[in-house]
């Protein structure tokens, strides 16, 4: 039977091969490095989260969480696209024609007047050059009077709102870029000359005509139901000019009929929200809805209902991008127009890409998160592997940065509204007095 037995096998253990040992240590090293990177990136995210939210007050943090998580119902009047009568459209087209003729003269004259006011305010009696008297500005103002007349005919229309200036269908080729401020600049320059004309009329003791100019300035700043924060900031200058004109007129006005006319006009624009009103939602949501207004006039209707704040931002960005691609870039002719259109398109594309990457610190009003994205010229890089893993948290933190960066604008709007309402109250108090005084 011994021949059928299996011979004993040596039990000497095998030694690990050098290659297997090398692979083992390599894998261990790579795993350790990955864990270390993971921990460092996680720590960095926690650190950034602490830095971001430490700048927020408890109330602002609660507002952000509500904006980020809560689906909102937009009031129908906010989403409704305002329509304007054919007469109003014709009036603004007439203004556009007049601007083509005398717009340059308006800009130069408004600039000259503003420079004169700066000289008066910063100069002294011995160093400041002599400033022309108000009556000496009358002949300089006469060549642009047709434009001032057409401007008044536009803003005094019963259906006028500031959105009238951004309707692309008011005339061919008037589609505007996302950050185009041409219409606002025209209004600001024209308003400067209307205010100057009112002061000249007051010098000529034509209080009734001066009051018409003062009301024209307030009428030009009627906001409507949906407007951007930028538009509110721009048109606040027009409101300020109008209120300042009323102050000058009422300081020595004694005619009861004219005082009643002024009171009714001021109350009218107070009720319409010209001096500011409570927003129906947070500023960030309201702003991004308003940014899509131009696209809506071209039939690119966004779907904002039942969405969170970030979802509304994304929807607005999508519609604005389609608007630039379909209606602005194809019609751009000069190299400057093409460059501006491409810059606007790149901004809208980059915004979403940047929101998916590691957050940056907001530095306040001087460089908001919008400006950081808009002015960055470096090529867009794709998110790294760790950024993909933490993409949801990174997106959350970047939205927090974006929300917090709107704080300075929010505060500025509140200050402007408080200023205008305070001036309004002083004017109304003056009008209630038996006789006018200079105590405004």
C-alpha positions in Angstrom: 0.0 0.0 0.0 3.0 2.3 0.5 3.3 2.8 -3.2 -0.1 4.5 -3.3 0.8 7.0 -0.6 1.4 10.7 -1.7 4.9 11.7 -0.8 5.2 14.5 1.7 5.4 18.1 0.4 7.7 20.5 1.8 6.0 23.0 4.1 8.5 25.7 3.6 6.6 29.1 3.3 6.7 31.1 0.0 8.3 34.5 0.3 6.4 37.6 -1.2 7.5 38.5 -4.6 9.1 41.9 -5.0 6.4 43.1 -7.4 3.5 42.2 -5.1 5.2 44.0 -2.3 5.7 47.1 -4.5 2.1 47.1 -5.5 1.0 46.8 -1.9 3.0 49.7 -0.7 2.1 51.8 -3.8 -1.6 51.2 -3.1 -1.2 52.0 0.5 0.6 55.3 -0.3 -2.0 56.3 -2.9 -4.8 55.5 -0.5 -3.2 57.5 2.3 -2.7 60.5 0.0 -6.3 60.3 -1.2 -7.6 60.2 2.4 -5.3 63.1 3.3 -6.6 65.1 0.3 -10.1 64.2 1.1 -9.7 65.3 4.7 -7.9 68.5 3.7 -10.7 69.4 1.2 -13.4 68.6 3.7 -11.6 70.8 6.2 -11.3 73.6 3.7 -15.0 73.4 2.9 -15.8 73.5 6.6 -13.5 76.4 7.1 -15.0 78.3 4.1 -18.5 77.5 5.4 -17.6 79.0 8.8 -16.1 82.1 7.1 -19.1 82.6 4.9 -21.8 82.3 7.5 -19.9 84.2 10.2 -20.4 87.3 8.0 -24.1 86.7 8.1 -26.4 87.9 10.8 -28.9 85.2 12.1 -31.7 87.0 10.3 -29.7 87.1 7.0 -28.8 83.4 7.4 -32.5 82.6 7.9 -33.3 84.6 4.8 -30.7 82.6 2.8 -32.0 79.3 4.0 -35.5 80.3 3.1 -34.3 81.5 -0.3 -32.3 78.4 -1.0 -34.8 75.8 0.1 -38.3 77.2 -0.1 -40.3 77.1 -3.3 -42.1 80.4 -3.9 -45.3 81.4 -5.6 -44.7 84.5 -7.7 -47.6 87.0 -7.8 -49.2 87.1 -11.2 -48.6 90.9 -11.6 -44.9 90.4 -11.3 -44.7 87.9 -14.2 -47.2 89.8 -16.4 -45.5 91.4 -19.3 -46.8 95.0 -19.4 -48.3 96.2 -22.7 -48.2 99.7 -24.0 -50.5 101.5 -26.3 -49.5 102.3 -29.9 -49.6 106.0 -29.0 -47.0 105.4 -26.3 -44.8 103.3 -28.6 -45.0 106.1 -31.2 -44.0 108.7 -28.5 -40.9 106.8 -27.5 -40.0 106.3 -31.2 -40.3 110.1 -31.6 -37.9 110.5 -28.7 -35.4 108.1 -30.3 -35.5 110.1 -33.5 -34.9 113.3 -31.6 -32.0 111.7 -29.7 -30.4 110.7 -32.9 -30.4 114.4 -33.9 -29.5 116.2 -30.7 -28.4 113.4 -28.3 -24.8 114.5 -28.5 -25.7 118.1 -27.6 -27.7 116.9 -24.7 -24.8 114.8 -23.3 -22.4 117.7 -23.7 -24.7 120.3 -22.1 -25.7 118.0 -19.2 -22.0 117.3 -18.6 -21.1 121.0 -18.7 -23.9 121.8 -16.2 -22.9 119.1 -13.8 -19.2 120.2 -13.9 -20.4 123.7 -13.1 -22.2 122.4 -10.1 -19.1 120.6 -8.9 -17.1 123.8 -9.3 -19.6 125.6 -7.2 -19.7 123.0 -4.5 -15.9 122.5 -4.1 -14.6 125.9 -5.0 -14.2 129.0 -3.0 -15.0 132.7 -3.7 -11.4 133.4 -4.5 -10.4 130.3 -6.4 -13.6 129.1 -8.2 -14.1 130.5 -11.7 -17.2 132.5 -12.3 -20.2 130.3 -13.0 -22.8 131.4 -15.6 -26.0 132.6 -14.0 -29.1 130.4 -14.5 -30.5 132.8 -17.1 -27.3 132.5 -19.2 -28.1 128.8 -19.7 -31.4 129.6 -21.4 -30.0 130.1 -24.9 -27.9 127.0 -24.6 -30.9 125.0 -23.7 -33.1 126.1 -26.6 -31.5 123.9 -29.3 -32.5 120.7 -27.3 -36.0 121.9 -26.3 -37.7 119.6 -29.0 -36.1 116.6 -27.3 -37.2 117.7 -23.8 -40.7 118.1 -25.2 -40.8 114.6 -26.7 -39.3 113.2 -23.5 -42.1 114.8 -21.5 -44.7 113.4 -23.9 -43.3 109.9 -23.3 -43.1 109.9 -19.5 -46.5 111.6 -19.0 -48.3 108.9 -20.9 -50.8 107.2 -18.6 -49.3 103.7 -19.3 -45.7 104.8 -19.0 -43.3 102.7 -16.9 -39.5 102.5 -17.0 -39.8 99.1 -18.8 -40.9 101.0 -21.9 -37.3 101.9 -22.5 -36.2 98.2 -22.8 -38.9 96.9 -25.1 -37.0 95.5 -28.1 -40.1 95.7 -30.3 -40.5 99.4 -29.9 -38.3 99.8 -33.1 -36.1 97.4 -35.2 -32.7 96.6 -33.8 -33.3 97.7 -30.2 -32.6 94.5 -28.5 -30.4 95.4 -25.5 -27.7 93.4 -23.8 -28.1 92.1 -20.3 -26.1 94.9 -18.7 -26.8 97.6 -21.4 -27.4 101.0 -19.7 -27.9 103.1 -22.8 -31.5 103.9 -22.1 -30.8 104.7 -18.4 -28.0 107.0 -19.5 -30.3 108.9 -21.9 -32.8 109.4 -19.2 -30.3 110.6 -16.7 -28.8 113.2 -19.1 -32.3 114.3 -20.2 -33.5 114.5 -16.6 -30.5 116.7 -15.7 -31.5 119.3 -18.4 -35.2 119.1 -17.3 -34.1 119.9 -13.7 -32.0 122.8 -15.1 -34.9 124.1 -17.1 -37.0 124.0 -14.0 -34.5 126.2 -12.1 -34.4 128.6 -15.0 -38.2 128.8 -15.0 -38.2 129.4 -11.3 -35.6 132.2 -11.8 -38.1 133.7 -14.3 -40.9 133.4 -11.8 -42.8 130.9 -13.8 -43.6 128.6 -10.9 -46.4 126.7 -12.8 -44.1 125.7 -15.6 -41.4 124.7 -13.1 -43.9 122.5 -11.3 -44.7 120.7 -14.6 -41.0 119.9 -15.0 -40.8 118.7 -11.4 -43.7 116.3 -12.0 -42.1 115.2 -15.2 -39.0 114.0 -13.3 -41.0 111.9 -10.9 -43.1 110.5 -13.7 -40.0 109.3 -15.5 -39.0 107.1 -12.6 -42.2 105.1 -12.3 -40.9 101.6 -11.7 -43.9 99.4 -12.5 -44.2 96.0 -10.9 -40.9 94.4 -12.0 -37.6 96.1 -12.2 -33.9 95.2 -11.5 -31.9 96.6 -8.6 -29.7 98.3 -11.2 -32.7 100.1 -12.7 -33.8 101.2 -9.2 -30.4 102.6 -8.5 -30.2 104.4 -11.8 -33.7 106.0 -11.6 -33.1 107.0 -8.0 -31.1 109.9 -9.5 -34.1 111.0 -11.4 -36.3 110.8 -8.3 -33.7 112.8 -6.4 -33.7 115.5 -9.1 -37.5 115.7 -9.0 -37.7 116.0 -5.2 -34.9 118.6 -5.2 -36.8 120.6 -7.8 -40.0 120.5 -5.6 -37.9 121.7 -2.6 -36.7 124.7 -4.6 -40.1 125.6 -5.9 -42.0 125.2 -2.6 -39.4 127.2 -0.6 -41.1 130.5 -1.7 -44.4 129.3 -3.3 -47.4 131.1 -2.0 -50.1 130.4 -4.6 -52.7 128.0 -2.9 -53.7 126.5 -6.2 -50.1 125.7 -7.2 -49.4 124.3 -3.7 -52.5 122.0 -4.1 -51.2 120.9 -7.5 -47.9 120.0 -6.0 -49.5 118.1 -3.1 -51.7 116.0 -5.4 -48.7 115.2 -7.6 -46.5 114.1 -4.7 -49.2 111.9 -3.2 -49.8 110.3 -6.6 -46.2 109.2 -7.0 -46.0 108.2 -3.4 -48.9 105.8 -3.9 -47.4 104.4 -7.1 -44.2 103.4 -5.3 -41.9 105.9 -7.1 -40.2 106.7 -3.8 -39.8 103.0 -3.0 -42.0 100.3 -1.7 -41.7 96.9 0.1 -40.7 94.2 -2.3 -43.1 91.2 -2.6 -40.1 88.8 -2.2 -36.4 88.8 -1.5 -34.2 91.1 -3.6 -32.2 88.3 -5.2 -35.3 86.5 -6.6 -36.9 89.8 -7.6 -33.8 90.9 -9.4 -33.3 87.7 -11.4 -36.9 87.7 -12.5 -36.6 91.2 -13.7 -33.4 90.4 -15.6 -35.3 88.2 -17.9 -37.8 90.9 -18.9 -36.2 91.8 -22.2 -36.3 88.1 -23.3 -39.9 87.9 -22.3 -40.8 90.6 -24.8 -39.3 88.3 -27.5 -41.5 85.4 -26.5 -38.8 83.6 -24.4 -41.1 83.1 -21.4 -39.3 81.7 -18.3 -41.0 79.3 -15.9 -40.5 80.7 -12.4 -43.5 79.4 -10.5 -42.9 76.8 -7.7 -39.2 77.1 -7.8 -36.5 77.8 -5.1 -34.3 80.9 -5.3 -31.4 79.0 -7.0 -33.8 77.4 -9.5 -35.2 80.8 -10.4 -31.6 82.1 -10.9 -30.8 79.2 -13.2 -34.1 79.6 -15.2 -33.4 83.4 -15.6 -29.9 82.6 -16.8 -31.1 80.1 -19.3 -33.6 82.5 -20.8 -31.1 85.4 -20.9 -28.6 83.2 -22.7 -31.2 82.2 -25.3 -32.1 85.8 -25.8 -28.4 86.8 -26.4 -27.9 83.8 -28.7 -31.0 84.3 -30.8 -31.6 88.0 -30.9 -28.5 90.0 -30.1 -25.4 88.1 -31.3 -26.8 87.3 -34.8 -27.7 91.0 -35.4 -24.4 92.4 -34.1 -22.5 94.2 -36.9 -19.6 96.1 -35.6 -16.7 94.4 -33.8 -17.7 96.2 -30.6 -21.2 95.0 -30.8 -20.0 91.4 -31.4 -17.5 91.7 -28.5 -20.2 93.0 -26.1 -22.6 90.3 -27.1 -20.0 87.6 -26.6 -19.0 89.0 -23.3 -22.6 88.9 -22.1 -23.0 85.3 -23.3 -19.7 84.3 -21.7 -20.9 85.9 -18.4 -24.1 83.9 -18.4 -22.3 80.7 -19.2 -19.5 81.3 -16.7 -21.9 82.1 -13.9 -23.3 78.5 -13.7 -19.8 77.0 -14.1 -18.4 79.1 -11.3 -21.2 78.2 -9.0 -20.1 74.6 -9.3 -16.6 75.3 -8.1 -14.8 76.2 -4.9 -16.3 79.3 -3.3 -14.6 82.6 -3.1 -14.8 85.2 -0.4 -17.1 88.2 -1.2 -15.3 91.5 -0.6 -18.3 93.8 -0.4 -19.7 96.5 -2.6 -16.4 97.2 -4.5 -16.2 93.6 -5.9 -19.3 91.6 -5.6 -19.5 88.0 -6.7 -21.1 89.1 -9.9 -18.2 91.4 -10.7 -15.6 88.7 -9.9 -17.2 86.3 -12.4 -17.8 89.1 -15.0 -14.2 90.4 -14.9 -12.4 87.1 -14.8 -10.6 86.5 -18.0 -8.9 83.2 -17.3 -10.1 80.1 -19.2 -12.8 78.1 -17.4 -11.5 74.9 -15.8 -13.6 71.8 -15.2 -14.3 70.8 -11.6 -11.7 68.4 -10.1 -12.6 65.0 -8.8 -12.9 66.1 -5.2 -15.1 69.1 -6.4 -17.4 66.6 -8.1 -17.7 64.6 -4.8 -18.5 67.8 -2.9 -20.4 69.5 -5.7 -23.7 69.8 -3.9 -22.0 71.4 -0.8 -19.9 73.6 -3.0 -23.0 74.8 -4.9 -24.7 75.5 -1.6 -21.7 77.6 -0.3 -21.4 79.5 -3.5 -25.1 80.4 -3.4 -24.5 81.7 0.1 -21.6 83.9 -1.2 -23.9 85.1 -4.0 -26.7 85.8 -1.6 -24.4 87.6 0.9 -22.8 89.7 -1.9 -26.2 91.3 -2.6 -26.1 92.8 0.9 -24.5 96.1 0.0 -27.0 96.6 -2.8 -29.8 95.8 -0.5 -28.6 98.3 2.1 -28.1 101.0 -0.5 -31.6 100.6 -1.8 -33.0 100.8 1.7 -31.0 104.1 2.3 -32.2 105.6 -1.0 -35.8 104.7 -0.1 -35.4 106.2 3.3 -33.9 109.3 1.9 -36.7 109.8 -0.7 -39.5 109.1 1.9 -37.9 111.5 4.3 -37.8 114.2 1.7 -41.4 113.5 0.7 -42.5 113.8 4.4 -40.7 117.2 4.7 -42.4 118.4 1.5 -45.8 117.4 2.6 -45.2 118.9 6.0 -44.3 122.2 4.3 -47.4 122.0 2.2 -49.6 121.6 5.2 -48.3 124.8 6.8 -50.4 127.9 6.5 -47.7 129.7 4.6 -44.5 128.4 2.9 -41.2 128.8 4.6 -37.6 127.9 3.8 -37.4 125.2 6.4 -37.5 122.2 4.0 
